[in-house]
């Protein structure tokens, strides 16, 4: 069985989000960040990575607080 490297990259990024002070790309506004997180959450749920959903929810809350 081959490894899915896209899954590994996404999950690794989420691990970083949960453990580090995450810095978004400078050219992304709040809406783009929020949409990216929403799409990640959909992907996580679709692929049944429920243990990572809280990371996304926490990041979305941080964005909401900045508004």
DSSP file (Angstrom, degrees, kcal/mol; ACC not computed):
  #  RESIDUE AA STRUCTURE BP1 BP2  ACC     N-H-->O    O-->H-N    N-H-->O    O-->H-N    TCO  KAPPA ALPHA  PHI   PSI    X-CA   Y-CA   Z-CA
    1    1 A X              0   0    0      0, 0.0     2,-0.1     0, 0.0     0, 0.0   0.000 360.0 360.0 360.0 129.6    0.0    0.0    0.0
    2    2 A X        -     0   0    0      1,-0.1     2,-0.2     2,-0.0     0, 0.0  -0.474 360.0-112.6 -82.7 154.6    1.4    3.4   -1.0
    3    3 A X        -     0   0    0     -2,-0.1     2,-0.9     1,-0.0     3,-0.1  -0.595  19.5-128.8 -85.5 146.5    1.5    6.3    1.4
    4    4 A X     >  -     0   0    0     -2,-0.2     4,-1.6     1,-0.2    -1,-0.0  -0.835  22.5-174.7 -97.1 104.7   -0.6    9.3    0.7
    5    5 A X  H  > S+     0   0    0     -2,-0.9     4,-2.4     1,-0.2     5,-0.2   0.779  80.4  60.2 -74.0 -27.4    1.8   12.3    1.0
    6    6 A X  H  > S+     0   0    0      2,-0.2     4,-2.5     1,-0.2     5,-0.2   0.938 106.1  48.7 -63.6 -45.4   -0.9   14.9    0.6
    7    7 A X  H  > S+     0   0    0      1,-0.2     4,-2.7     2,-0.2     5,-0.3   0.927 111.0  50.8 -57.6 -45.1   -2.5   13.6    3.8
    8    8 A X  H  X S+     0   0    0     -4,-1.6     4,-2.3     1,-0.2    -1,-0.2   0.899 110.3  48.8 -61.7 -41.4    0.8   13.7    5.5
    9    9 A X  H  X S+     0   0    0     -4,-2.4     4,-2.3     2,-0.2    -1,-0.2   0.939 113.6  45.9 -65.0 -47.0    1.5   17.3    4.5
   10   10 A X  H  X S+     0   0    0     -4,-2.5     4,-2.2     1,-0.2    -2,-0.2   0.934 115.1  46.1 -63.5 -45.6   -2.0   18.5    5.6
   11   11 A X  H  X S+     0   0    0     -4,-2.7     4,-2.0    -5,-0.2    -1,-0.2   0.865 111.2  52.6 -66.9 -35.2   -1.8   16.6    8.9
   12   12 A X  H  X S+     0   0    0     -4,-2.3     4,-2.1    -5,-0.3    -1,-0.2   0.901 108.7  50.7 -65.0 -40.8    1.7   17.9    9.5
   13   13 A X  H  X S+     0   0    0     -4,-2.3     4,-2.3     1,-0.2    -2,-0.2   0.905 109.4  50.5 -63.0 -41.8    0.6   21.4    8.9
   14   14 A X  H  X S+     0   0    0     -4,-2.2     4,-1.8     2,-0.2    -1,-0.2   0.871 107.0  54.3 -65.6 -36.5   -2.3   21.0   11.4
   15   15 A X  H  X S+     0   0    0     -4,-2.0     4,-1.1     1,-0.2    -1,-0.2   0.927 108.7  49.2 -60.3 -44.0    0.1   19.6   14.0
   16   16 A X  H >X S+     0   0    0     -4,-2.1     4,-2.4     1,-0.2     3,-0.5   0.903 107.6  54.8 -62.2 -41.5    2.2   22.8   13.5
   17   17 A X  H 3< S+     0   0    0     -4,-2.3     5,-0.3     1,-0.2    -1,-0.2   0.871 109.4  47.9 -59.2 -36.8   -0.9   24.9   13.9
   18   18 A X  H 3< S+     0   0    0     -4,-1.8    -1,-0.2     1,-0.2    -2,-0.2   0.724 122.1  32.5 -78.5 -20.6   -1.7   23.3   17.2
   19   19 A X  H << S+     0   0    0     -4,-1.1     2,-0.3    -3,-0.5    -2,-0.2   0.592 114.6  48.2-113.6 -13.9    1.9   23.6   18.7
   20   20 A X  S  < S-     0   0    0     -4,-2.4     2,-1.1    -5,-0.2     0, 0.0  -0.762  89.9 -93.1-125.7 167.7    3.3   26.8   17.3
   21   21 A X        -     0   0    0     -2,-0.3     2,-0.2    -3,-0.0    -3,-0.1  -0.747  54.2-139.8 -79.6 104.1    2.4   30.4   16.8
   22   22 A X        -     0   0    0     -2,-1.1     2,-0.5    -5,-0.3    -5,-0.0  -0.440  14.6-158.6 -75.4 135.2    1.0   30.0   13.3
   23   23 A X        -     0   0    0     -2,-0.2     2,-0.1     0, 0.0     3,-0.1  -0.967   8.7-147.5-116.2 122.4    1.8   32.7   10.7
   24   24 A X        -     0   0    0     -2,-0.5     9,-0.0     1,-0.1     2,-0.0  -0.453  37.6 -83.6 -79.9 156.5   -0.5   33.1    7.7
   25   25 A X    >   -     0   0    0      1,-0.1     3,-1.9    -2,-0.1    -1,-0.1  -0.364  39.7-124.3 -57.9 140.2    0.8   34.2    4.3
   26   26 A X  T 3  S+     0   0    0      1,-0.3    -1,-0.1    -3,-0.1    -2,-0.1   0.798 107.8  56.8 -60.0 -31.2    1.0   38.0    4.2
   27   27 A X  T 3  S+     0   0    0      2,-0.0     2,-0.5     0, 0.0    -1,-0.3   0.460  87.4  95.2 -84.2   0.3   -1.2   38.3    1.1
   28   28 A X    <   -     0   0    0     -3,-1.9     2,-0.1     4,-0.1    -4,-0.1  -0.793  62.2-154.5 -92.0 128.7   -4.1   36.3    2.7
   29   29 A X     >  -     0   0    0     -2,-0.5     4,-2.2     1,-0.1     5,-0.2  -0.376  37.2 -91.6 -89.3 179.3   -6.8   38.4    4.3
   30   30 A X  H  > S+     0   0    0      1,-0.2     4,-2.7     2,-0.2     5,-0.2   0.864 124.9  54.6 -61.4 -37.2   -9.1   37.1    7.1
   31   31 A X  H  > S+     0   0    0      2,-0.2     4,-2.6     1,-0.2    -1,-0.2   0.912 108.2  48.0 -64.9 -42.3  -11.7   35.8    4.7
   32   32 A X  H  > S+     0   0    0      2,-0.2     4,-2.6     1,-0.2    -2,-0.2   0.920 113.2  48.7 -64.7 -43.3   -9.2   33.7    2.8
   33   33 A X  H  X S+     0   0    0     -4,-2.2     4,-2.4     2,-0.2    -2,-0.2   0.935 112.5  48.0 -60.0 -46.9   -7.8   32.3    6.0
   34   34 A X  H  X S+     0   0    0     -4,-2.7     4,-2.1     1,-0.2    -2,-0.2   0.904 112.5  48.3 -63.4 -42.7  -11.3   31.5    7.3
   35   35 A X  H  X S+     0   0    0     -4,-2.6     4,-2.4     2,-0.2    -1,-0.2   0.899 109.8  52.8 -64.6 -41.0  -12.3   29.8    4.0
   36   36 A X  H  X S+     0   0    0     -4,-2.6     4,-2.3     1,-0.2    -2,-0.2   0.930 110.4  47.8 -58.8 -45.6   -9.1   27.8    3.9
   37   37 A X  H  X S+     0   0    0     -4,-2.4     4,-2.5     1,-0.2    -2,-0.2   0.877 109.7  52.7 -64.5 -38.2   -9.8   26.5    7.4
   38   38 A X  H  X S+     0   0    0     -4,-2.1     4,-2.2     2,-0.2    -1,-0.2   0.912 110.2  47.7 -63.6 -42.4  -13.4   25.7    6.5
   39   39 A X  H  X S+     0   0    0     -4,-2.4     4,-2.4     2,-0.2    -2,-0.2   0.883 111.0  51.6 -66.9 -37.4  -12.2   23.6    3.5
   40   40 A X  H  X S+     0   0    0     -4,-2.3     4,-2.9     2,-0.2    -2,-0.2   0.916 108.5  51.5 -63.0 -42.3   -9.7   21.9    5.8
   41   41 A X  H  X S+     0   0    0     -4,-2.5     4,-2.5     1,-0.2     5,-0.2   0.915 109.6  49.4 -62.1 -42.9  -12.4   21.1    8.2
   42   42 A X  H  X S+     0   0    0     -4,-2.2     4,-2.6     2,-0.2    -1,-0.2   0.924 112.1  48.7 -60.0 -44.3  -14.5   19.6    5.5
   43   43 A X  H  X S+     0   0    0     -4,-2.4     4,-2.3     2,-0.2    -2,-0.2   0.916 110.7  50.5 -62.9 -43.8  -11.6   17.5    4.3
   44   44 A X  H  <>S+     0   0    0     -4,-2.9     5,-2.9     1,-0.2     4,-0.4   0.928 112.9  45.4 -61.0 -45.6  -10.8   16.3    7.8
   45   45 A X  H ><5S+     0   0    0     -4,-2.5     3,-0.9     3,-0.2    -1,-0.2   0.910 112.1  51.5 -65.7 -41.2  -14.4   15.2    8.4
   46   46 A X  H 3<5S+     0   0    0     -4,-2.6    -1,-0.2     1,-0.2    -2,-0.2   0.883 116.0  41.0 -62.2 -38.6  -14.6   13.6    5.0
   47   47 A X  T 3<5S-     0   0    0     -4,-2.3    -1,-0.2    -5,-0.2    -2,-0.2   0.339 114.2-118.0 -94.0   6.3  -11.4   11.6    5.6
   48   48 A X  T < 5 +     0   0    0     -3,-0.9     2,-0.7    -4,-0.4    -3,-0.2   0.841  65.2 143.4  62.4  39.1  -12.4   10.9    9.2
   49   49 A X    > < +     0   0    0     -5,-2.9     3,-1.8     1,-0.2     4,-0.4  -0.495  14.2 155.3 -98.7  60.8   -9.5   12.7   10.9
   50   50 A X  G >   +     0   0    0     -2,-0.7     3,-1.1     1,-0.3     4,-0.5   0.759  59.0  70.1 -63.9 -26.2  -11.8   13.9   13.7
   51   51 A X  G 3  S+     0   0    0      1,-0.2    -1,-0.3    -3,-0.2     4,-0.2   0.691 100.0  49.2 -66.9 -16.6   -9.0   14.3   16.2
   52   52 A X  G X> S+     0   0    0     -3,-1.8     4,-1.3     1,-0.1     3,-0.7   0.531  84.7  88.9 -97.4  -8.4   -7.7   17.3   14.2
   53   53 A X  H <> S+     0   0    0     -3,-1.1     4,-2.3    -4,-0.4     5,-0.2   0.842  81.5  59.2 -61.2 -34.8  -11.0   19.1   13.9
   54   54 A X  H 3> S+     0   0    0     -4,-0.5     4,-2.5     1,-0.2    -1,-0.3   0.849  99.3  57.9 -63.9 -33.6  -10.5   21.0   17.2
   55   55 A X  H <> S+     0   0    0     -3,-0.7     4,-2.0     2,-0.2    -1,-0.2   0.937 109.2  44.8 -60.7 -46.0   -7.3   22.5   15.8
   56   56 A X  H  X S+     0   0    0     -4,-1.3     4,-2.5     1,-0.2    -2,-0.2   0.923 112.1  51.4 -64.9 -44.9   -9.2   24.0   12.9
   57   57 A X  H  X S+     0   0    0     -4,-2.3     4,-1.9     1,-0.2    -1,-0.2   0.890 109.6  50.7 -60.7 -39.6  -12.0   25.2   15.2
   58   58 A X  H  X S+     0   0    0     -4,-2.5     4,-1.9     2,-0.2    -1,-0.2   0.905 110.4  48.9 -65.1 -41.6   -9.5   26.9   17.5
   59   59 A X  H  X S+     0   0    0     -4,-2.0     4,-1.9     1,-0.2    -2,-0.2   0.885 109.1  52.8 -66.0 -38.5   -7.9   28.7   14.6
   60   60 A X  H  X S+     0   0    0     -4,-2.5     4,-2.3     1,-0.2    -1,-0.2   0.896 107.6  52.2 -63.8 -38.6  -11.2   29.9   13.3
   61   61 A X  H  X S+     0   0    0     -4,-1.9     4,-2.2     1,-0.2    -2,-0.2   0.896 106.4  53.7 -63.5 -39.7  -12.0   31.3   16.7
   62   62 A X  H  X S+     0   0    0     -4,-1.9     4,-1.2     1,-0.2    -1,-0.2   0.900 109.2  48.4 -60.9 -40.6   -8.7   33.2   16.7
   63   63 A X  H  X S+     0   0    0     -4,-1.9     4,-0.8     1,-0.2     3,-0.4   0.914 109.8  51.8 -66.4 -42.2   -9.7   34.8   13.4
   64   64 A X  H >< S+     0   0    0     -4,-2.3     3,-0.7     1,-0.2    -2,-0.2   0.886 106.7  54.0 -61.4 -38.8  -13.1   35.7   14.6
   65   65 A X  H 3< S+     0   0    0     -4,-2.2    -1,-0.2     1,-0.2    -2,-0.2   0.799 102.4  58.3 -66.8 -29.5  -11.6   37.4   17.7
   66   66 A X  H 3<        0   0    0     -4,-1.2    -1,-0.2    -3,-0.4    -2,-0.2   0.738 360.0 360.0 -72.3 -22.9   -9.4   39.6   15.5
   67   67 A X    <<        0   0    0     -4,-0.8    -1,-0.2    -3,-0.7    -2,-0.2   0.484 360.0 360.0 -72.2 360.0  -12.4   41.0   13.6
